[in-house]
Structure formats: C-alpha cells, structure tokens
C-alpha cells in the first residue's frame, strides 16, 4: 500500500505566490505540509478532488467533485471526516487506519469503495444517494443507518461487528452486506418513513410482498409467505433454520440464498423455475423432489444430494458441483436417481469435447487440443464471488442421456455451465 510522502515544506511568506502561479500535477502519492507548526496536510485525492488534514483538530476535509482515487491510504489519527458536496465516490482504503468518531457524507455520494472505513466508532449514516457499497467497505461500526435503497452492497459490506441497523428504503442486498456478521447478534429496524420494506413471518420483504430480502429470525421452521415470488441472494445465509416451506408463488431462489444453513427439509411448489449458484450448498439436505423443470446454477446443491422430479423424465436437468483441473480433470454433479447415463461436455470458445458416462463423476485426461496451457483459477464461494477471469475459461456442463429400445438416442437439458478451474 502506498503511503503519503512529504514533497515540500513551504515557507509561510512564499506560499501565496507559489500557489497562485504553479499548477499542481496529479501525483497520486504526493502531499504537502502547509504549516509544520499546525501539522496541516493537504494534497490531491482525485482528478478534481482535494483533501486537507488538520492533525490538531483530528479532522479530514474532502472537497471538490467526482471520484476519489483508489488504492491510497491517508496516514494520521483523524477522528472526524467531512466530505463536502460534489464528491461521488470514496476511494478504496482511504480512511482504513483512522478510528473515526464522526463521518459527514454528502447527498452527491454514489459509491463507497472497499476498505474505505475500517475503524468506525459510534453511529455511521449512509446517505440516501449511495447505491453501491463494496465488500469490506465498513468494518467495525456498531450502529449503521442506511437512509436509502440497498441496491448493490457487496459481501460483508457492513462489516463483522454491527449490532443494529436502521433501513430507510429497500433491502435487496442486505444478505450480502451482513454475510460476515454472526447471525444472532444484530437488531434490524425500519425507519418510520420507510414505505418500501415490511416485515412478515420473520422476513424482510418488499412492500408488495413479492421480493423477500432477508431473514430476521432463527426459528427452526420458516414458511415463506404466498405473496413472495423471489428470494434474494444470501437471504438466509448461515441461518439456523432446519425446515423451509416455499410459498406457492416462489419462482426464483437467488445465489447463496440458503447456503450454510442447518436446513434438512425443503418443501417446494409447482411454480419454482430457478435456483441460484450455491443456494443450498453446505446444508443437511440429502434429497429433493421438484414439481417442475427447475434450472439450477453451479453447486446449487451438494454432490451427495439426489434430485428427483415429480414427473421424472429425460428433459429434467441436474447441477454441476465440481470442475477441477490438475494432472487430470475431475468432474462431479448431482445424481438423478432414474437416469443411468449422462453426457458431459467441456468447451472453450467454439471447440468442445463430449463424453458419455454412467455415474455422477468422471476423471479425464486433459484434452490438449482443446485446453493447451490452462492456468485459470476461479471460485464460486460467496466471499470470492467477485473474482474476474484473466483469460477465456473452459466450461463444463452435463445432461441426462439414454438410448430407447429402438436405438434412438435421447438427450435431456444441459445443466448450467461451470467454469473449469485450476
């Protein structure tokens, strides 16, 4: 991490002349001590943004407009930050070394980047204008007030130790934001003027009841209200729930929705259409019977889970659970008890290789004409879900296969693609 370097000590009698004639260049690791006796540090913190840190007052002022630069750390021991109107983005890591008691943020702010605030003491208010809070942006705040909608909050965005949260708008990504907080140690309330979110059956949901945001209870059994059509990502992440009954209108279960729950029983409905990646991974579910043709993301269930369908047939699909490459390629997926054979496909670009197997796992030699040198790493885990790929990956997918009595080959639906990872 880059530290601020002192580039000049300005003599008080010369400072006015110098600053009136010299244009400051955008050096991202530069700073200027204006007055050594008062320890006032100032410099650039964005293309059109500036900072001033008064060590005597323990206060940082951010002025100007637009985005602050990422990847810089302001040294010192500030207790207060004042960000003035015009700033739209707080840079990554900027105040991570300061134990802040007070932060004033403007209504022009849109983004709080990763590690921006690590040591927050006391109440922390996120303005209504903020749309995105990156993973790990706020770490140790105990009380957080979110004035607006939670549109794009990353994994652990609100830290690990928060005790109470007040929400002023929708809470679409609350599950992601609280994924690092111990499940029983948080009090969530809605502001008096919140008309976008309500609580029912131990769940926060949209005012019309169609979107379930987050589970606020640790009851053994949860009955999802019939109004709900979508369960948002990480809504029940790590909750101590043993049984879930889906309401009759649930169509979509988001990524990581029940990941790492204690759930062993899941009762589905006739309208369910999709289950997101790792939605039921690391649970106690052993088997599931769907009443419709459900599309499942990678690792939606663990490898040991048997997936049945009420009206079982070749058209139904399974879910990939592993696609790893080392000396060999190792592939696994959930078993469909009434299917005896499967077709596995490895593809990269326009090239592909297909294999017929008779169980839910296979170990293969690397097809050199397809993969060549392959050095891609990727993770589907919730805390690593923001990974980007350095090059085009290979994908693995699988579908049911059988040969009819007349010799005709029939194939089912392909599973969702899974990235082959080193």
Buried (B, 14 or more C-beta within 10 A) or exposed (E): EEEBEEEEEBEEEEEEEEEEEEEEEEEBBBBBBBBEEEBBBBBBBBEBBBBBBBBEBBBBBBBBBEBBBBBBBBEBEBBBBBBBEBBBBBBBBBBBBBBBBBBEBBEBBBBBBBBBBBBBBEBBBBBBBBBBBBBBBBBBBBBBBBBBBBEBBBBBBBBBBBEBBBBBBBBBBBBBBBBBBEBEEBEBEBBEEBEBBBBEBBBBBBEEBBBBBBBBBEBEEBBBBEBBBBBBBBBBBBBBBBBBBBBEBBBBBBBBBBBBBBBEBBEBBEBBEBBBBBBBBBBEBEBBEBEBBBBBBBBBBBBEBBBBBEEBEBBBBBBBBBBEBEEEBBBBBBBBEEBEEBBBBBBBEEEBBEBEBEEBBBEBEBBEEBBEEBEBEBEBBBEEBEEEEEEEBBBBBBBBBBEEEEEEEEEBEBBBBBBBBE
